[in-house]
Amino acid sequence: MDIHFIPAFTDNYIYAVTADTACWIIDPGAAEPVLDWIQQDRCPPTAILCTHHHTDHVGGVAALAAQFKIPVYGANTRIPSLTHPLQEGKYAIDGVPVTIMELPGHTRDHLAYLVDQQLFCGDTLFAAGCGRLFEGTPAQMLHSLDRLAALPDATQVYCAHEYTLSNLRFARHLEPDHPILRERERRAERQRLTGRPTLPSTIGLERASNPFLRVRESSLIAAVQAHDLSVPNDPLSIFTALRSWKDQFQ
């Protein structure tokens, strides 16, 4: 399986996933970048996979589905041109096994696609961060992140935005001396200076350094309470405080 990054807008990644005769387009927020990629002697798409309904993830779905006459997979609401509603479970798309995970939080019907050890998680988990809560509750998002954190360490994380440096600045604001965060920031800066993506990450790396996956660790709890002693030390309160602070962080 080959995974191709198709940049869109200012920081989105559309993914083209090719395996044998399959060519999936994941979260096409715009059609034009995908068409440009296809014109470079690439394979025509065989399916569109959507993680959630936000326009920057589905804005190109209708045009691509109509032009190539291909199926559209996603949750059973609010996805343009949807032909195959999905729920939690195991599926075969173009003969390729895919595990669908329902991950409410960013939206109430957010999905992730797990293909072998490649995780396409949309706006739920980011490198060193997580998505904003537009529809779900903190408890739902924490549960969704806990599910992702339970995947094998080697699972590769393909999220939908290039937010890594911003997320690392926030994480290092909380824990300026955290050695993994410091090294991650240096590496990400080098990658972006040369125009490379900072992705994929891995579940193991996120579990070791992403503050939103570490809400039960004593060092992270201490860092949060150093900023605000009034925050209780239970995981949900720590997560809720972190997400609120990140929303306001400059």
N, C-alpha and C positions, 0 to 999 in steps of 0.2 A: 504494500500500500504506500502510495506517495501522497504527500500533503503539500499543497501549494498555497502560499500567502497571496491574496489579492487585496492590496490596500484600497480603502475607500474613505471618502470624506476626509476628516482631519486625523482620525485615530482608529477607525474601524478596520478590522480584518474580516474579509470574506474568505472562506476556505474552499478550495477545490480539492476533492479527495478522489484519487484514481486507484482502482484495483481491478485488474483483469479488464473486463468490458464495462465496468462501472465507472461513472464520473459524476460525483455528487457535488453540488454547490450548496454550501452551508451558510445561511444567513445573508443572502444577497440584498443588502440595503439599497443597492443601485444596480441597474442592468449594465450600464456602460463599461465599468471596469471588468466585468465578467466577459462581455463580448470582446473587449480588447484582448483579454487573455486567450479566449478561444481562437481568435484570429491569428495568434502566433503559432499556428500549426498544432494546436492542442486538440484534445478529444472533445466532441460535443457532449454536453451534459446529458445524463440519463435520469437524474432526479434532483429535486430541491428539498433540502432539510432545513427546517426552521426551529430555532430554540424558543422564540417568543415573538409577540406581535408588534413590537416597537418599530416605527417606520425605518429607522436606520438599520434594521435587520430584515425587513420584508419589502422595502420600497421597490425592489427590482423583480419581485417574484412574479407578478402577473405578466409582465412583458416577456420574461424568460420562459415561463410556462407556455405562453401562447406561441412564441416563436419556435420552440423546440418540441412542443407537444409532449411534455414530460410530467410525471406525477409530482405532487407537492405534499410533503409530509410535515406534520406538526401537531400541536395540541388541537383540540376539537373546537376551538373558538378563535375568531379574530385573525386568522391567517388567510391572506388573499389567495384565491384560486386553490384552496385546500382540496385535495382528492383523497388523502389517506390520514384520517384522524388517528393519533397515537395516544396510548396510555402507558403507564408503567408496565414493563415486561420485556420479553425477548422477541425480536422480529428478524426477518431476513429481507433485506432491501437489495435488489439486484443480485440475490443469492449470497449476499455477505451478511453474516450474523451481526446484529446490532442490539445492544441493551439500551432500553429507554429508561431514564430516571426522571421522575416527576420531582421538581425542585422549586416549590413555591417560595416566594420571598421578594425577589426583584419584581416579578409579576405573579399573579396567583396561579398561572398555568404554564410556568416556565419548564422546559424540558432540557435534558442533556442527552447526548448520544455517546455511548461508549462502544468503541469498535476495537476489539482486541485490547490493547493497553493505551489507546488514544482516546482522550476525553475531550469532547467538544461541548463546552459548558456555558456558552453564551455570556450572559452578564451576571451569573451567579458567583462564580469564583474567578478572581483576577490574580495575576502574579502579585503577591504581597498585599492583596486587598480583596474586597468583595463588592458586589453591586449595591446600589442604593435600593431602598425599600419604597417602591412606587405603589404597590398594591398589597403586598404581604406584610406580616407582622415580624417583629424581631425574633419571636419564638420560632416562626416558620423558617426564617432564613437561617437561624442557628442550627435547626434540625437538618436543613438541606446541606449546610456546610459540614456538619458532623458526618453525614452520609458520604460526602465526597472525601473527607479526611480518612475514612475507613477503607478506601480503595488502596491497592498495593502501592508501595513507595515509588515503584518504577513507572506508574501510570503517567503518561505525558499529558500536560494540561494545555489545551488550545482554547484560550478565551477570546472574546470578540473585540477587545480594545487594547490599544497600546497605552496602558495606564501605568506601566511598571515604575517609572521614575517618580511619578507623582505619589504613588502608593508607598514607595520606599522612603520618600521624604517624610511622609506622615509617620511611618513605622519607626524611622530613626529619630524623629522628634520625641517619640515615646521612650525609645530605648537607644540613645545615641552611641552606647558602647557595645551593642550587640554585634559580635564578630561576623556572623553570617549576613546580617543586614548590611554591614559596612562593605563586605566583599561583593554582595549582590549589587549594591549601588554603583560601585566602581565598574563592575562588569557591564551593567546596563548602560552606564554613561558611554563606555567604549563602543558598545553595540550601536547605540543611537547616533553617535558621532559619525559612524561609517554607514548609516542608513539601514542597519540590519534590525530585524525584529528582536525583541528580548524574549520571545517565546520560541518553542514551548518551555514551560516550567515542568516540574514534576510534583506529584503529591507529596513525596518525601521532603522536597525542599520547602514546599508550602507549609507542611506540618511543622517543620523545624523553625520557620521564621515568619510566617504570615500571622500578624497579630490576631486576625479574626478566627484563626484555627487554633489559637493558643489560650483561649479564655479560661482554661482550667489550670494553666501553669502559674506557679507561685511568682515567678519573676515578672510575668506580664501583669498579673494582678497587682503586684507591688508598684509597677510602673504606672498603672492606671490610677491607683489610689494616691500615688505621689502627686498626681495632677488634681485629684479631687477625692478627698478623704470620705466624702459622703456616699460614694458609690459602694454598694454592698459587694461582697466578694463571691457571690454566686455567678455561674457562667452567663446566665441570661442578662443580668444587670451589667456585667463587664462588657458583654457584646453590645448591648443597647447604648452604653456610654461611648464605646469606641465608634459605633456607626454614626452617632450624633456628632461627635467631634470631627470625624472625617468629613461629614457633610459641610462643615463650616471651615475646614482647614484651608489655608491659603499657602 
